Amino acid sequence: MTNLTTSESIRLLKGNYTGHLGYIFQDKPYVLPITYYYDKDDHSLISYSADGHKIDAMRENTAVTLLVEEVRSSNNWQSVMAHGTYEELQGTDAKFKLHQFTEGVKGLILEKEQRETEFISEFSSKLYSRGTPTVYRIKIVEITGKRKET
C-alpha cells in the first residue's frame, strides 16, 4: 500500500461524485452515502440535503470527513479521505453552488457512464418533499489518500 500525493487525491475527488460522509451525532459516528461535487475554485465539496438528522448533526459538530474510493479488486484500489468543516450556504451563494453541483455531476456522469442526464433527480434521490434543501459545502482542511496495486 502506498500514499497518494495531494494532487492524486484531488484528482480522485474530482473524478467522482459519490462518497461516504462521516460525522458525529450525540457521541456516535455515522457514515452515509452522498452525492457531491468537488469545487476546485475554493477547494471544497458541494452537496445538499433535506433538513433532518444529518444536517442537524453537522450543524452541531461541523467536523466531517468524506471518503471516496475506486475499487477494481481487493488488490487494486485507491481511496481518499477529505477532512473538513461543514458550512451552510444561503441565498444566491446556495443557488450558484447548487447549479455548479448539478452541472458538474451531470458532466461526470456523461464522461464516466456515457449517459446524458437532464434533471437532478436522475442522479440524486433527494426530493424536495420536506421543503427547500439545505445546500452546503465542506471546506477541505486535510486530504489523505492510499493506493494498493499488485
N, C-alpha and C positions, 0 to 999 in steps of 0.2 A: 504494500500500500504506500502511495506517495501523496504528498501535499500538492494541491493545485495552487498555482500562482494567483495573485489577486485578479489579474486580467483574465485568466482561465475561469475563475469563479464567477466573475461578472459576465463572461460570455455564456456560461451555463444558465445564469439567471435570465439574461436577455433572450436566450433561445427557447425558453419555456414559458408557460402561462399557468401551470398548476403546481401547487406545492402544499406542504403541510405546515399550518400555522400553530406554533406553540405559545401558550400564555398561561398565566396563573390566576386562579379564582378561588378565593377562600382557602388558601394554602394548598391547593391541589393543582397539579399540572394538567392541562388539556391540550390535545392536538387534534386539529380538524383540517380537512382538505379545503383549499380555497383556490379561486381563480385570481390571478394577479397580473400586473404588467410592470416591467422594470422601466423606470423613468431615468434615462441616462443624464438628463439635464440637471437633476438635483440628487442623483444617486439615491433613489428611494424606490419603494414598491407601492403601487397604487392598487386599491381594491375597494369594494363596497359591500355592504350587508344591511339587511333589515335590522332594526333595533332588537335586542334580545340578549341572551346570555353572553355571547362572545363580545359584543360591543360594550355591555355593562362591565365585563371583566377587564377589558383593555382600557376603559375609562378610569377604572380604579387602580390598575397597575399597568403602566404604559410600556414596560419592558417586555418585548416579544421576540420571537425567532421564527424565521421561515426556513424550512428545509425543502430543497429542490433536488431531485435526483433523476438520473438517467441510468436505468439498469438494463443491460443487454443479457447478462447471465450472472451467476454467483461469482464468477471470476473476471467480469468485465463490467465495471460500473464507475460512475462518478457522482459525487453529491456535493452540495454547498449548503452552508448554514449562514444566513444573513441575520445577525443580531441587530436589533434596532429599537426605536422608540415610536410608539403609536401616536399619530396626530390626526385629529378630525379636521376635515375641510368643510368650509361653509361657502354659500353664495356662488359667485362667479368662479372662484377657485375650484369649488367642488364640481361645477358644471364642466369647466375646462378639463380637469383631470379625469372625470368620468368619460368625456369624449376621447381623450388621449388613450385611456384604458381600452375603450371599445375598439377604436381603430387599430391600436397596437395588437390586441388579441386577435382581431379579425385577420390582420396581416400574418401573424404567426400561424394561424390555422391554415391559411392559404398556402404558406410556404412549407409547413411540415406535413400537412394532411392532404394537400392539393384539393381543397374544397372551399367553396365560397360560403360565407355566412352573411346574412343580411341584418339579422336582429340579435341583440344582446342575449335574448332568451335561448338562442341556439347554442351558446357555449357557457352560459351561466344559469343555474337553476333558480337563482334568487328572484323572487317575484315581488312586485310592489304591493301585494295584498295587505301588508301591515304598515302601509304609509310610505312616505318618502324614504329612500335608502340613505344610510349614512356612508358617505364617501370618505375614505381615509387613506393616509399614506404611512408607510413605515420608513422613517429616516434611518438609513443603514449606518450603524456605529462601527461594526466589526463584521468581517466576512472571512469565512474559512471554508476550505474545500479539500476533499480527498478523492483519490482515484485508485482503482485496482484493475490491473490488466495483466493477464497471464497468457 
